[in-house]
Amino acid sequence: MTDEPLHEEIETYNSKLAELVGSSLGKYVLVKGPEVVGVYDTYADALKIGYERFKLQPFMVKQVAPAERVQCFTRELDLKCRQYILT
């Protein structure tokens, strides 16, 4: 067991990923602990059901995709925007 938030939910999602990609690609999965609670057409639907069932307990809603989309965030808010021109 780990203190990482949603560790069990992430493991559950990863273990069921091949099955989910085959049946629910692009949909949103609701995961609580070791259980895939349901698959929904929209993020809002999955989130709504999650809050109705689990209130403020941790749960995870994730879009079913074969690979993670990498997102980059930074805390350095004073970065200058750079434009590179290829010649």
Secondary structure, DSSP 8 states (H G I E B T S, - for coil): ---STTHHHHHHHHHHHHHHHHHHTTSEEEEETTEEEEEESSHHHHHHHHHHHHTTS--EEEE--SS-------S-TT---------
